[in-house]
Amino acid sequence: MTVDELSRIANRLRLDVVETVHDAGDGHPGPCMSIADIMAVLFFDEMKLDPANPRWAERDRFVLSKGHACPILYAALARKGYFPVEELKGLRSLDSFLQGHPDMNKIPGVDTVSGSLGNGVAIGAGMAMGCRMQGIDNNVFVIVGDGEEEEGIIWEAAMAAAKFKLGNLIVFADLNNHQSGGKVTELSSLYPVADKWKAFHWHVQEIDGHDIGQIQAAIAEAKKVTDMPSFIACKTLKGKNIPYMEDNNAWHKRVPTDEEVEIAREALRDKI
Amino acid sequence: MALKSTREAAMLAIQELAREDDKIVIVSPDSVAAARATKFREEFPDRVIEVGIAEQDAVDIAAGLATTGMKPVVVTYAGFLTMRACEMIRTFVAYPGLNVKFIGLNGGMLGGEREGVTHQFYEDVGILRSMPGVRILTPADGQQAYLAAKAMMEVEGPCYLRLGSGREPQVFDDGTPFAFGKIREVKRFGDDVALFASGFIMDRAIAALEQLHADGINGTLVDVSTIKPIDDEGVAAVLSRCGCAVTVEDHNIYGGLGDAVSEVACRLNPCRVLRVGLQDKYPRSGKAAELLDAYGLSVADIVAVAKQAAAK
């Protein structure tokens, strides 16, 4: 798929998120926008998947460690054909299978429970070990936020994945410098984050998380490294491409009004 | 078969099963020696996933392994497993119902004894009993632990096996069966009082039953080796016969066997249930037998509480 096509898919997913959160009346839209381009590349260009057979053993695995960004995961799964797009508006409601955070049994295409922050790297490491032990030639992709890297288990998992030389584990970090309570740089000493992963013996790349070509190139590079897990540090913008959401942490969890949905549609009209 | 301890026995069972099933792996947060899994590691060096001292990581890695069809067994000290990695067990294993097994070492005061409170774990059963979908096994000795470990691996989904210090006496004869989800009458002198016991203080419950008999009170001793799901019908039948009961466990009186039996009594056969166990306090370091005696788990304590129950 071309860079332009993938960029348009990313924006389609962004608008899906705005409409989903609006229709559902709940959810976290801001954290979805910063990973839209990574999601588009993974689900529509990179990952080996079969929507008709969601539990296909040979598939690539995906872990959305920052599970609160699930509206964009659900949008990607719907657009990929796992379930009808019309189901998205049921998000977080009792009669829908679309849980407030990802559920691997209720939602086709979801590979693990996630949403309690910090757990995705360890779960992804377990998946990578399990696939490797069974001779499955695939990759496990994880997206972590920057805020959740304040959790201790992230670093336990970083050590284990390096020890086991999990070359089939590729972690994207969505470095938008926002977390629920404010700026990551103000709330913690996480940054410089890439240096920390290097010190934990990961193969580290630093890219623009909104540059489709850079995302594709980083994945290609990461797949060449077979004796180290990969960490792709992605500089991103929270709320990217939705004018009133960009770099505005008020949109971490907030429902757009009818008018705000229209503004988003207008902003993305020529980009989808 | 001479099995020296619950730890050796359970690991022998896992090792035997691993020969038949290459999906069985051990996930260890620096617990191979403690779990008596060195022989397993010698036979299956690639199937011991040593993650270092990192219990949360161990449980999440096991969850990830299980999503791919592997059958991980996470083994480490009962409290570090169920307290430090509590949320990982609940959210990433029990909630999706993944096929991860847990073995908790040093269950109870008896397990931690001289190490002190940091290494004595009498909340593990209560913590796990409150999580939907987690089965809990508390075998009484090495031979039972061997059978319990095999039974655990036969069921699909999360299950916790509570083991002790590795110095437990064998209390049951070889050939004594283990039935998942069922209570077993150990000895019945009569129906004056029911003693429900679980785990490695079974020897004290047996001694108490004998002492009661000598004192003219004829009771029934029941081994509750599956705490969850509790054998509702079996427990209720014994309660119905005896009309009063005492529970005996090396666990806090809240959350464990005492509560489980009390809940059955409330629902199916209301009667007096008194609980012998740690009386909701933090104990201290000491030699195992002295420690149990000092904190209300002596044979004399069990006898006294049983007499109180039987007095009605």
Interface residues (C-beta under 8 A of the other chain):
Chain A: A57 R61 D103 M104 N105 D111 T112 V113 S116 N119 A122 I123 G124 A125 G126 M127 A128 M129 G130 C131 M133 Q134 I136 G152 I153 E156 A157 M159 A160 K163 F164
Chain B: K23 V25 D46 I49 V51 G52 A54 Q56 D57 D60 I61 A62 A63 G64 L65 A66 T67 T68 G69 M70 P72 E87 M88 T91 F92 Y95 P96 G97
